[in-house]
C-alpha cells in the first residue's frame, strides 16, 4: 500500500468501509494516524475493533480532525456529514486527496488525471497501455481498477493513471496532475449538482488544482469543454494547454478496438497525454493497434463468414449508441431494453449506416415504430432471435452489433449480463446455426 508520514499523529474519520474506505483506513493507520471508522453495516465495522475508534462521525466532536474521508457515492449536496464537518472547519475528502497528500513522500513520479462525461475508462486504459508499451511502470486507479492507496508505490519514473469522476474531484483539494484531461461534457448526475453548470464546474476543478506549468488536454467535441479549456488557458502558462484535433490523427482503420468517432477523440487525447510524458510516435502508434478495449464497449466478440459481431451492451442510452453506429458503414443493429427516453434522436445522424434494425425488450415496439419509416425493422423481442435473424441476413463485410440504447433491467440483471448473453449466443450460433438458442443468462 501507499504509506506516508504526512498522516502521522493526525486524526481522520472514515465514513463508509467499501473498497476505497478500507484502503484509506489501512494507509492512514500504517502512516501513524488515529482513525475513527463507521459503516452502516456491522460486519465491516467489526473488522476494526481494537485498531480504530468505532463511531459515526455525525455523532462526535470533530474538533482537531484533519479530515472526514467519505466514499464518492456519498451525495454531499444531501448528506448531513458535509454540514457537520463544515461546522468544525474540517474538510470532507476522498482517497484521491489522501493520495495527493502522500505524493511528496513517494519516489519521483507523474500523475495523469482523466475526466469527462463519456469515454473516461477507455481513455484511461489506453493511456495506461501506452505507458506500459513505453516501458514505464504504471498503475491504474481512481474510478477504475483498484483503489490507488491500496497499491504498491511506483519506483522512480512511474506513472499513476487516474480515472476521475466528478464525485471524486469534489472530494479532492490538492491533486496537482502533471497531465490532466477533459474528454467531453454533457448533462449527467444532475441530482448531485445545481444544474449542468454545477456539474461542469466540478469537472473544471481538476484544472484549477494544477500548477501553471503542468499540461492540460481537452477534447473539442462540445462547447462546454472548450469553455473550460479557455478558462484554463488564462491560468496556465503559454504552451501548456492543448485542444486535440482528432481529424489529424491518421490510421484509425488499423486500431480494431478504437473504431468510431468517439474513439478517434479518445485516441487523440491519449496520444496528446503520451506526448507530454515524452512518449514518441514509434511507441504510441503500435500501442493503439494492440490495445484491447473494455468488455461490453465496442467489444469485438467474434468474426465468421466475413461478418463481425460487436458487443456494445454498455451503451445504455441513445447518446452512447450514436457514436457506435458511426463506427461501421453496414450495421445490423440490435437495440432495445428498458427505455430511458422515448426517442432515438441522437442516433439519427447515423441511420444511413444501418442495414436493418432488430428490436428487443420492453422498448422494442416503441423503437420499431420510430425506425420503420427509415429502415427495415424486425420485431425480434428476444436477444437470441435477434442475433439469429441478423446473422442470417448479414453479408460479408457487415457488422452485427448489440448497442441497445437502453438499460438492461427488463430482461437482464445488468449490462454485463446482457453482453455476456450476446457473446454466448453468437458463439453457439456460429458453432451450429441449427442449434437451439442457449439460455439467456442474467434474466
C-alpha positions as CSV (number, residue, x, y, z in Angstrom):
1,X,0.0,0.0,0.0
2,X,1.0,3.7,-0.2
3,X,2.1,4.9,3.2
4,X,3.2,8.4,4.1
5,X,4.4,10.2,7.2
6,X,2.2,13.0,6.2
7,X,-0.6,11.3,8.1
8,X,1.4,10.7,11.3
9,X,-0.2,12.0,14.5
10,X,-3.3,13.3,12.7
11,X,-6.9,12.3,13.3
12,X,-9.2,11.2,10.5
13,X,-12.7,9.8,10.3
14,X,-13.6,7.4,7.6
15,X,-17.3,7.1,6.7
16,X,-18.0,4.0,4.6
17,X,-15.9,0.9,4.5
18,X,-16.2,-0.4,1.0
19,X,-13.1,-0.8,-1.2
20,X,-11.8,2.8,-1.2
21,X,-12.7,3.3,2.5
22,X,-10.8,0.1,3.5
23,X,-7.8,1.2,1.6
24,X,-7.9,4.6,3.2
25,X,-8.1,3.2,6.7
26,X,-5.1,0.8,6.1
27,X,-3.0,3.6,4.6
28,X,-3.8,6.0,7.4
29,X,-3.1,3.5,10.2
30,X,0.2,2.5,8.5
31,X,1.1,6.2,8.3
32,X,0.6,6.7,12.1
33,X,-2.8,8.4,12.0
34,X,-5.6,8.0,14.6
35,X,-8.7,6.8,12.7
36,X,-12.4,6.7,13.6
37,X,-14.4,4.4,11.3
38,X,-18.0,3.9,10.6
39,X,-20.2,2.0,8.2
40,X,-24.0,1.4,8.3
41,X,-23.3,-2.4,8.3
42,X,-22.0,-4.0,11.4
43,X,-19.7,-6.6,9.8
44,X,-17.3,-4.1,8.2
45,X,-17.1,-2.1,11.5
46,X,-16.3,-5.2,13.5
47,X,-13.1,-5.8,11.5
48,X,-11.6,-2.6,13.0
49,X,-12.3,-3.4,16.7
50,X,-9.2,-2.6,18.8
51,X,-7.5,-0.8,16.0
52,X,-9.8,2.2,15.5
53,X,-12.4,4.2,17.3
54,X,-15.7,3.0,16.0
55,X,-18.2,5.8,15.9
56,X,-20.5,7.6,13.5
57,X,-18.7,10.9,12.6
58,X,-22.1,12.6,12.5
59,X,-22.4,12.0,16.3
60,X,-19.0,13.0,17.5
61,X,-17.0,16.2,18.1
62,X,-14.7,16.6,15.1
63,X,-12.5,19.4,16.6
64,X,-8.9,18.8,15.6
65,X,-9.7,16.3,12.9
66,X,-7.6,16.6,9.7
67,X,-10.4,15.3,7.5
68,X,-13.5,13.2,7.1
69,X,-12.9,10.6,4.4
70,X,-16.0,9.6,2.5
71,X,-16.9,7.4,-0.5
72,X,-17.5,9.2,-3.8
73,X,-21.0,7.7,-3.6
74,X,-21.9,9.9,-0.6
75,X,-24.1,12.8,-2.0
76,X,-22.5,15.9,-0.5
77,X,-25.5,18.0,-1.5
78,X,-27.8,15.9,0.6
79,X,-25.8,14.0,3.2
80,X,-25.6,15.8,6.7
81,X,-21.9,14.9,7.0
82,X,-21.0,17.9,4.8
83,X,-22.6,20.5,7.1
84,X,-21.5,18.7,10.3
85,X,-17.8,18.6,9.2
86,X,-18.0,22.2,8.0
87,X,-19.3,23.4,11.4
88,X,-15.9,22.2,12.8
89,X,-13.9,23.6,9.9
90,X,-13.0,20.0,8.8
91,X,-12.7,19.2,5.1
92,X,-14.7,16.3,3.6
93,X,-12.2,14.4,1.4
94,X,-11.7,11.2,-0.5
95,X,-9.0,8.6,-1.1
96,X,-7.6,10.6,-4.0
97,X,-7.0,13.6,-1.7
98,X,-5.1,11.3,0.7
99,X,-3.0,10.1,-2.3
100,X,-2.3,13.8,-3.2
101,X,-1.2,14.4,0.4
102,X,1.1,11.4,0.3
103,X,2.8,12.2,-3.1
104,X,5.7,14.2,-1.6
105,X,6.9,11.1,0.2
106,X,6.8,8.8,-2.9
107,X,9.6,8.3,-5.4
108,X,9.5,10.9,-8.1
109,X,6.7,10.1,-10.5
110,X,4.0,11.5,-12.8
111,X,0.2,11.6,-12.3
112,X,-2.3,11.7,-15.2
113,X,-5.9,12.6,-14.3
114,X,-8.6,11.9,-16.8
115,X,-12.2,13.1,-16.6
116,X,-15.2,13.7,-18.8
117,X,-18.8,12.5,-19.2
118,X,-18.1,9.7,-21.6
119,X,-15.0,7.8,-22.6
120,X,-13.1,8.1,-19.4
121,X,-12.5,4.4,-18.8
122,X,-11.4,3.7,-22.4
123,X,-9.0,6.7,-22.5
124,X,-7.6,5.8,-19.1
125,X,-7.0,2.2,-20.1
126,X,-5.4,3.4,-23.3
127,X,-3.0,5.8,-21.6
128,X,-2.0,3.0,-19.2
129,X,-1.5,0.7,-22.2
130,X,0.7,3.2,-24.0
131,X,2.8,3.9,-20.8
132,X,3.4,0.1,-20.4
133,X,4.4,-0.1,-24.1
134,X,6.9,2.7,-23.5
135,X,8.5,0.7,-20.6
136,X,7.1,2.8,-17.8
137,X,5.9,1.3,-14.6
138,X,2.3,2.4,-14.4
139,X,-0.7,2.0,-12.1
140,X,-4.4,2.4,-12.8
141,X,-6.5,3.9,-10.1
142,X,-9.4,6.3,-9.2
143,X,-12.7,5.3,-10.7
144,X,-11.2,2.2,-12.4
145,X,-9.1,-0.7,-11.1
146,X,-8.0,-1.0,-7.5
147,X,-8.0,1.9,-5.0
148,X,-4.8,3.8,-5.6
149,X,-3.9,3.8,-1.9
150,X,-4.1,0.0,-1.8
151,X,-1.5,-0.4,-4.5
152,X,2.3,-0.7,-4.2
153,X,4.0,2.6,-4.7
154,X,5.7,3.0,-8.1
155,X,9.5,3.2,-8.4
156,X,11.1,6.5,-9.6
157,X,9.8,7.5,-13.1
158,X,6.4,5.6,-12.7
159,X,3.1,7.0,-13.9
160,X,-0.2,6.9,-11.9
161,X,-3.1,7.0,-14.4
162,X,-6.3,8.0,-12.6
163,X,-9.8,8.0,-14.0
164,X,-11.6,10.7,-12.0
165,X,-15.4,11.1,-11.7
166,X,-16.9,14.5,-10.8
167,X,-17.7,13.0,-7.4
168,X,-14.0,12.1,-6.8
169,X,-12.9,15.6,-7.9
170,X,-15.4,17.1,-5.4
171,X,-13.6,15.3,-2.6
172,X,-10.1,16.4,-3.8
173,X,-8.4,19.7,-3.0
174,X,-4.6,19.4,-3.7
175,X,-4.1,16.9,-6.6
176,X,-1.7,18.7,-9.0
177,X,-1.7,16.4,-12.0
178,X,1.3,16.5,-14.3
179,X,-1.2,16.0,-17.1
180,X,-4.9,16.4,-16.8
181,X,-7.5,15.8,-19.5
182,X,-11.2,16.6,-20.0
183,X,-12.7,14.5,-22.8
184,X,-16.2,15.9,-23.1
185,X,-19.2,17.3,-21.2
186,X,-22.9,16.5,-21.4
187,X,-25.6,16.6,-18.8
188,X,-25.1,13.9,-16.2
189,X,-25.5,13.3,-12.4
190,X,-27.6,16.4,-12.2
191,X,-29.2,15.2,-8.9
192,X,-25.9,15.9,-7.3
193,X,-25.3,19.4,-8.7
194,X,-27.0,22.8,-9.1
195,X,-27.8,22.2,-12.7
196,X,-25.5,21.5,-15.6
197,X,-23.3,24.5,-14.7
198,X,-22.6,23.0,-11.3
199,X,-21.6,19.7,-12.8
200,X,-19.3,21.4,-15.3
201,X,-17.7,23.4,-12.5
202,X,-16.9,20.2,-10.7
203,X,-15.0,18.9,-13.7
204,X,-13.2,22.2,-14.1
205,X,-11.7,22.0,-10.6
206,X,-9.3,19.3,-11.8
207,X,-7.5,22.0,-13.8
208,X,-7.8,24.7,-11.1
209,X,-5.7,22.4,-8.8
210,X,-2.9,22.3,-11.4
211,X,0.3,24.3,-11.4
212,X,0.6,26.7,-14.3
213,X,3.4,24.7,-15.9
214,X,1.6,21.4,-15.9
215,X,-0.2,20.2,-19.0
216,X,-4.0,20.3,-19.7
217,X,-5.5,18.4,-22.6
218,X,-9.1,18.9,-23.9
219,X,-11.4,17.3,-26.4
220,X,-13.1,19.6,-29.0
221,X,-16.4,17.9,-29.4
222,X,-18.6,20.3,-27.4
223,X,-18.5,24.0,-26.5
224,X,-18.7,23.3,-22.7
225,X,-15.3,21.5,-22.8
226,X,-13.8,24.3,-25.0
227,X,-15.1,26.9,-22.4
228,X,-13.1,25.2,-19.7
229,X,-10.1,25.0,-22.0
230,X,-10.3,28.7,-22.4
231,X,-10.6,29.3,-18.7
232,X,-7.6,27.0,-18.1
233,X,-5.5,28.9,-20.7
234,X,-6.0,32.1,-18.6
235,X,-4.3,30.4,-15.6
236,X,-1.7,28.2,-17.3
237,X,1.4,29.4,-19.0
238,X,1.5,29.5,-22.7
239,X,2.1,26.2,-24.4
240,X,0.6,24.1,-21.5
241,X,-3.0,23.9,-22.7
242,X,-3.7,21.5,-25.6
243,X,-7.0,21.1,-27.5
244,X,-6.8,18.0,-29.6
245,X,-7.6,17.8,-33.3
246,X,-8.8,14.2,-33.9
247,X,-9.1,14.6,-37.6
248,X,-5.3,15.0,-37.8
249,X,-4.7,11.6,-36.2
250,X,-4.4,9.1,-39.2
251,X,-4.6,5.3,-39.2
252,X,-7.8,4.6,-37.2
253,X,-8.5,1.6,-39.5
254,X,-5.5,-0.1,-38.0
255,X,-6.9,0.1,-34.4
256,X,-9.6,-2.6,-34.2
257,X,-10.7,-1.7,-30.6
258,X,-10.8,2.0,-31.3
259,X,-13.4,2.4,-34.0
260,X,-16.0,5.2,-34.2
261,X,-15.7,9.0,-34.0
262,X,-15.8,8.9,-30.2
263,X,-12.8,6.5,-30.1
264,X,-10.9,8.7,-32.5
265,X,-11.2,11.5,-30.0
266,X,-10.3,9.2,-27.1
267,X,-7.2,8.1,-29.0
268,X,-6.3,11.7,-29.9
269,X,-6.5,12.7,-26.2
270,X,-4.4,9.6,-25.1
271,X,-1.8,10.5,-27.7
272,X,-1.6,14.1,-26.5
273,X,-1.1,12.8,-22.9
274,X,1.6,10.4,-24.1
275,X,3.4,13.1,-25.9
276,X,3.5,15.3,-22.7
277,X,5.0,12.3,-20.9
278,X,7.8,12.1,-23.6
279,X,6.4,9.1,-25.4
280,X,7.1,9.2,-29.2
281,X,5.0,8.0,-32.2
282,X,7.2,5.0,-32.6
283,X,5.7,3.7,-29.3
284,X,2.1,5.1,-29.2
285,X,1.2,4.2,-32.8
286,X,1.7,0.4,-32.4
287,X,0.2,0.7,-28.9
288,X,-3.1,2.0,-30.5
289,X,-3.1,-1.0,-32.8
290,X,-2.5,-3.6,-29.9
291,X,-5.0,-2.0,-27.5
292,X,-7.8,-4.3,-26.4
293,X,-10.9,-2.4,-25.4
294,X,-13.1,-2.7,-22.4
295,X,-15.6,-5.6,-22.2
296,X,-19.1,-4.6,-23.4
297,X,-17.9,-1.4,-25.0
298,X,-17.4,-1.8,-28.8
299,X,-16.1,-5.3,-27.9
300,X,-15.3,-7.5,-30.9
301,X,-16.6,-10.9,-29.8
302,X,-16.3,-13.0,-33.0
303,X,-15.9,-12.9,-36.7
304,X,-17.5,-15.6,-39.0
305,X,-18.1,-15.8,-42.7
306,X,-16.8,-12.3,-43.1
307,X,-19.3,-10.9,-40.6
308,X,-18.1,-9.1,-37.4
309,X,-20.0,-9.3,-34.2
310,X,-19.7,-6.4,-31.8
311,X,-20.9,-6.2,-28.2
312,X,-21.7,-2.7,-27.2
313,X,-24.0,-3.6,-24.3
314,X,-22.6,-0.7,-22.2
315,X,-24.5,1.7,-24.4
316,X,-27.5,2.2,-22.2
317,X,-28.8,5.4,-23.8
318,X,-29.1,6.9,-27.3
319,X,-26.2,9.3,-26.8
320,X,-23.9,6.3,-26.1
321,X,-25.2,4.3,-29.0
322,X,-24.9,7.1,-31.6
323,X,-21.1,7.0,-32.0
324,X,-21.1,3.2,-32.2
325,X,-23.4,3.5,-35.2
326,X,-20.9,5.9,-36.7
327,X,-18.1,3.3,-36.4
328,X,-19.1,1.0,-39.3
329,X,-20.8,1.5,-42.7
330,X,-23.1,-1.5,-42.7
331,X,-24.6,-2.5,-39.4
332,X,-27.3,-4.9,-38.4
333,X,-28.4,-3.1,-35.2
334,X,-29.8,-5.0,-32.2
335,X,-31.4,-2.5,-29.8
336,X,-34.0,-2.2,-27.0
337,X,-34.4,-3.0,-23.4
338,X,-35.7,-0.7,-20.6
339,X,-36.1,2.7,-22.2
340,X,-34.5,5.8,-20.8
341,X,-36.3,8.1,-23.2
342,X,-39.0,8.0,-25.9
343,X,-36.7,8.9,-28.9
344,X,-33.5,8.0,-30.7
345,X,-32.8,11.5,-31.9
346,X,-29.0,11.3,-31.1
347,X,-28.7,8.2,-33.3
348,X,-30.5,9.7,-36.3
349,X,-27.3,11.2,-38.0
350,X,-26.0,7.6,-38.3
351,X,-29.2,5.8,-39.6
352,X,-27.6,5.7,-43.0
353,X,-25.1,3.2,-41.6
354,X,-27.8,0.8,-40.5
355,X,-28.8,-2.0,-42.9
356,X,-31.5,-3.3,-40.6
357,X,-32.7,-3.0,-37.0
358,X,-33.8,-5.8,-34.7
359,X,-35.8,-4.6,-31.7
360,X,-35.9,-6.4,-28.3
361,X,-37.3,-6.0,-24.8
362,X,-39.7,-3.5,-23.4
363,X,-38.7,-0.7,-25.7
364,X,-38.9,-2.9,-28.8
365,X,-42.4,-1.9,-30.0
366,X,-41.7,1.8,-29.5
367,X,-38.3,1.7,-31.2
368,X,-39.8,-0.4,-34.1
369,X,-42.5,2.3,-34.6
370,X,-39.8,5.0,-34.7
371,X,-37.5,3.2,-37.1
372,X,-39.8,1.5,-39.6
373,X,-40.3,4.7,-41.7
374,X,-36.5,5.0,-42.2
375,X,-35.1,1.4,-42.3
376,X,-36.1,-2.3,-42.3
377,X,-37.1,-3.5,-38.8
378,X,-37.6,-6.9,-37.4
379,X,-39.5,-7.1,-34.1
380,X,-37.4,-9.8,-32.5
381,X,-38.4,-9.4,-28.8
382,X,-35.7,-11.8,-27.5
383,X,-31.9,-11.5,-27.9
384,X,-31.4,-14.9,-29.4
385,X,-34.0,-14.4,-32.1
386,X,-32.4,-11.0,-33.0
387,X,-28.9,-12.5,-33.2
388,X,-30.1,-15.4,-35.4
389,X,-32.1,-13.1,-37.7
390,X,-29.2,-10.7,-38.1
391,X,-26.8,-13.5,-38.7
392,X,-29.0,-14.9,-41.4
393,X,-29.3,-11.5,-43.1
394,X,-25.7,-10.3,-42.8
395,X,-23.4,-10.4,-45.8
396,X,-19.6,-10.5,-45.8
397,X,-18.3,-7.1,-44.6
398,X,-21.4,-6.4,-42.5
399,X,-21.4,-5.9,-38.7
400,X,-23.9,-7.4,-36.3
401,X,-23.9,-5.0,-33.3
402,X,-25.7,-5.1,-30.0
403,X,-25.9,-1.4,-29.0
404,X,-29.2,-1.3,-27.1
405,X,-29.6,2.4,-26.3
406,X,-31.5,1.2,-23.2
407,X,-31.0,-0.1,-19.7
408,X,-30.9,-3.9,-19.3
409,X,-33.2,-4.5,-16.3
410,X,-36.3,-5.6,-18.2
411,X,-34.6,-8.8,-19.3
412,X,-31.1,-9.0,-17.7
413,X,-29.5,-8.4,-14.3
414,X,-27.2,-5.6,-15.7
415,X,-25.5,-4.6,-18.9
416,X,-22.6,-7.0,-18.2
417,X,-25.1,-10.0,-18.1
418,X,-26.7,-8.7,-21.3
419,X,-23.3,-8.5,-23.1
420,X,-22.3,-11.9,-21.8
421,X,-25.6,-13.4,-23.2
422,X,-24.9,-11.8,-26.6
423,X,-21.4,-13.3,-26.7
424,X,-22.7,-16.7,-25.6
425,X,-25.5,-16.7,-28.2
426,X,-23.1,-15.6,-31.0
427,X,-20.6,-18.3,-30.2
428,X,-23.3,-21.0,-30.0
429,X,-24.9,-20.0,-33.3
430,X,-21.6,-19.7,-35.1
431,X,-20.7,-23.2,-34.0
432,X,-24.0,-24.6,-35.2
433,X,-26.6,-22.3,-36.8
434,X,-29.2,-25.0,-36.5
435,X,-28.7,-25.4,-32.7
436,X,-31.3,-24.1,-30.3
437,X,-30.5,-20.8,-28.5
438,X,-28.6,-21.2,-25.2
439,X,-30.3,-19.9,-22.1
440,X,-30.1,-16.1,-21.9
441,X,-28.1,-15.5,-18.7
442,X,-28.9,-12.9,-16.1
443,X,-32.6,-12.9,-16.7
